[in-house]
Amino acid sequence: MPQTATKINVQFLDTCSKEISTAGWSIRIRKAEGDDKFELTYKKRYAITGGDIDTALTIANKDDFNAGTTKYEAQVEWGYEEQTLSGIIDSQKMLIDEAPDKFDNFKFNKWGTKAIAVSRIFGPVLFSRYIGSWEGMPLYIEIWPLRNSKGTDIEYIVEASFKTKDRATASTGKEKLAACLESNGWFLAKDSLKTKLIMERY
């Protein structure tokens, strides 16, 4: 595991009534230190209940999504070198200009960009990412300092993850990684969806 982390600033946009996230979408802007580009992401989430991945995939396919189209990314040159993110006007402009049709027309014509136009920022959060290796795969360790539920202090969420296209590898790897972390006293058997917490606390 490298000794130094990459610092990444991230913020999400949604309406005050959370119209975008309620529809299952998540839109965000990220910027890594030393990078002069902003990364824009439009992600559609489908819940997996009881480990039933196939049902979630069936629902996604009915919405005309497949494995390659549930997440859209774009990079925008904006001329900054610091790890700062833009204010609401510039953020809205970037996300509106790059919005993919499947997001923009998800409910009705121009639904997505109309929601962005009246959105606000949730965040930003500056997190640290370390990339190592585990079981022959890249292992990502992220440390997220988030406001606590009362807004009076900071609590840290540490996430370990790996990515694979093979479902069997994912299943066995998840069990092995959880066991490894648990044996070292590092594992909390609880899901903490960072995006949800940021949307609730910022």
C-alpha positions as CSV (number, residue, x, y, z in Angstrom):
1,M,0.0,0.0,0.0
2,P,1.5,3.4,-0.9
3,Q,2.4,5.8,1.9
4,T,0.8,8.8,0.2
5,A,-2.8,9.3,-0.7
6,T,-4.5,11.0,-3.6
7,K,-6.8,13.8,-2.3
8,I,-10.1,14.1,-4.1
9,N,-12.8,16.7,-3.6
10,V,-16.3,15.7,-4.4
11,Q,-19.7,17.3,-4.3
12,F,-23.2,16.2,-5.3
13,L,-26.0,18.2,-6.8
14,D,-29.7,17.7,-6.2
15,T,-32.9,19.7,-5.6
16,C,-33.9,20.6,-2.0
17,S,-36.6,17.9,-2.2
18,K,-34.0,15.3,-3.5
19,E,-35.8,14.8,-6.8
20,I,-32.8,13.4,-8.6
21,S,-31.7,10.9,-5.9
22,T,-35.4,9.9,-5.4
23,A,-35.5,8.9,-9.0
24,G,-32.4,6.7,-8.5
25,W,-29.9,9.0,-10.0
26,S,-26.7,10.4,-8.5
27,I,-24.8,13.3,-10.1
28,R,-21.5,14.5,-8.8
29,I,-18.4,16.6,-9.6
30,R,-15.0,15.4,-8.5
31,K,-11.5,16.9,-8.8
32,A,-8.3,15.2,-7.8
33,E,-5.3,17.2,-6.5
34,G,-2.9,18.1,-9.3
35,D,-5.5,17.5,-12.0
36,D,-6.8,20.5,-14.0
37,K,-10.0,18.6,-15.1
38,F,-13.3,18.1,-13.3
39,E,-14.8,14.7,-13.5
40,L,-18.6,14.7,-14.0
41,T,-20.6,11.5,-13.2
42,Y,-24.2,10.7,-13.8
43,K,-25.0,7.4,-12.2
44,K,-28.2,5.4,-12.1
45,R,-28.5,3.1,-9.1
46,Y,-30.6,-0.1,-8.9
47,A,-31.2,-1.7,-5.5
48,I,-30.1,-5.3,-5.0
49,T,-32.4,-7.0,-2.5
50,G,-31.2,-10.2,-0.8
51,G,-28.3,-10.6,-3.1
52,D,-30.6,-11.0,-6.1
53,I,-28.4,-9.3,-8.8
54,D,-30.4,-10.8,-11.7
55,T,-33.6,-9.0,-10.8
56,A,-31.8,-5.7,-10.5
57,L,-30.3,-6.3,-14.0
58,T,-33.7,-7.2,-15.4
59,I,-35.1,-3.9,-14.1
60,A,-32.2,-2.0,-15.5
61,N,-32.6,-3.6,-18.9
62,K,-36.3,-2.6,-18.9
63,D,-35.1,1.0,-18.4
64,D,-32.9,0.4,-21.5
65,F,-29.7,0.3,-19.5
66,N,-27.0,-2.3,-19.7
67,A,-23.7,-2.8,-17.8
68,G,-22.0,-0.2,-20.0
69,T,-24.6,2.5,-19.8
70,T,-25.7,2.9,-16.1
71,K,-22.8,5.4,-15.5
72,Y,-21.8,8.3,-17.6
73,E,-18.6,10.3,-17.1
74,A,-17.2,13.4,-18.7
75,Q,-14.2,15.5,-18.0
76,V,-14.2,19.3,-18.3
77,E,-11.3,21.7,-18.5
78,W,-11.9,24.6,-16.1
79,G,-8.5,26.1,-15.7
80,Y,-7.8,25.5,-12.0
81,E,-4.8,23.7,-10.5
82,E,-6.0,23.6,-6.9
83,Q,-8.2,20.8,-5.6
84,T,-11.2,23.2,-5.3
85,L,-14.6,22.7,-6.7
86,S,-16.8,25.2,-8.4
87,G,-19.7,27.1,-6.9
88,I,-23.3,26.4,-7.7
89,I,-23.6,28.4,-11.0
90,D,-20.5,26.9,-12.6
91,S,-21.4,23.4,-11.3
92,Q,-24.9,23.6,-12.7
93,K,-23.6,24.8,-16.1
94,M,-21.0,21.9,-16.4
95,L,-23.6,19.3,-15.5
96,I,-26.3,20.7,-17.7
97,D,-23.9,21.0,-20.7
98,E,-22.7,17.4,-20.4
99,A,-26.0,15.7,-19.3
100,P,-26.6,12.5,-21.3
101,D,-30.0,11.9,-22.8
102,K,-30.9,8.9,-20.7
103,F,-30.5,11.1,-17.6
104,D,-32.0,14.3,-19.1
105,N,-35.1,12.5,-20.4
106,F,-35.5,9.9,-17.7
107,K,-39.0,11.0,-16.6
108,F,-39.9,13.5,-19.3
109,N,-38.1,15.7,-21.9
110,K,-35.4,17.8,-20.2
111,W,-36.3,16.5,-16.7
112,G,-32.7,16.1,-15.7
113,T,-31.4,19.5,-16.7
114,K,-34.5,21.2,-15.3
115,A,-33.8,19.6,-12.0
116,I,-30.1,20.6,-12.1
117,A,-31.1,24.2,-12.9
118,V,-32.8,24.4,-9.5
119,S,-30.4,22.2,-7.6
120,R,-28.0,23.0,-4.7
121,I,-24.7,21.6,-3.6
122,F,-24.4,18.7,-1.1
123,G,-20.8,18.8,0.2
124,P,-18.1,19.3,-0.7
125,V,-16.1,16.5,1.0
126,L,-12.3,16.1,0.6
127,F,-11.5,12.4,0.9
128,S,-8.2,10.4,0.6
129,R,-7.7,7.4,-1.6
130,Y,-4.9,4.8,-1.4
131,I,-4.5,2.2,-4.1
132,G,-2.8,-1.1,-3.2
133,S,-3.0,-4.7,-4.3
134,W,-5.0,-7.7,-2.8
135,E,-5.5,-11.2,-4.3
136,G,-4.0,-9.9,-7.5
137,M,-6.5,-7.1,-7.9
138,P,-6.2,-3.4,-7.2
139,L,-7.5,-2.6,-3.7
140,Y,-8.9,0.9,-3.1
141,I,-8.9,2.3,0.5
142,E,-10.8,5.5,0.9
143,I,-11.0,7.7,4.0
144,W,-14.1,10.0,4.1
145,P,-14.4,12.7,6.8
146,L,-18.2,13.4,7.0
147,R,-20.2,15.5,9.3
148,N,-21.9,13.5,12.0
149,S,-25.7,13.3,12.2
150,K,-25.9,16.3,14.6
151,G,-23.5,18.4,12.5
152,T,-21.3,19.0,15.5
153,D,-18.3,16.9,14.7
154,I,-16.6,14.9,12.0
155,E,-16.8,11.1,11.8
156,Y,-14.6,9.0,9.5
157,I,-15.8,6.3,7.2
158,V,-13.1,4.0,5.8
159,E,-14.0,1.9,2.8
160,A,-12.1,-1.0,1.2
161,S,-13.1,-2.1,-2.2
162,F,-12.0,-3.9,-5.4
163,K,-13.6,-4.2,-8.8
164,T,-14.0,-7.3,-11.0
165,K,-16.3,-8.2,-13.9
166,D,-16.6,-11.8,-12.7
167,R,-19.5,-12.4,-10.3
168,A,-18.0,-15.5,-8.7
169,T,-14.7,-13.6,-8.0
170,A,-16.7,-10.7,-6.5
171,S,-18.6,-13.1,-4.2
172,T,-15.6,-15.0,-2.9
173,G,-13.4,-11.9,-2.8
174,K,-16.0,-10.1,-0.7
175,E,-16.1,-12.9,1.8
176,K,-12.3,-13.2,1.9
177,L,-11.7,-9.4,2.3
178,A,-14.4,-9.2,5.0
179,A,-12.7,-12.1,6.9
180,C,-9.2,-10.5,6.5
181,L,-10.4,-7.1,7.8
182,E,-12.4,-8.8,10.6
183,S,-9.4,-10.8,11.8
184,N,-7.5,-7.5,12.2
185,G,-10.4,-5.8,14.1
186,W,-11.0,-3.4,11.2
187,F,-14.3,-4.6,9.9
188,L,-17.7,-3.1,10.7
189,A,-20.5,-5.3,9.5
190,K,-22.7,-2.4,8.4
191,D,-23.4,-0.7,5.1
192,S,-22.7,3.0,5.1
193,L,-23.6,4.4,1.7
194,K,-21.5,7.6,1.6
195,T,-23.7,9.3,-1.0
196,K,-26.8,8.8,1.2
197,L,-25.0,10.2,4.3
198,I,-23.7,13.3,2.3
199,M,-27.2,13.9,1.0
200,E,-28.6,13.7,4.6
201,R,-25.9,15.8,6.4
202,Y,-24.9,18.6,4.0
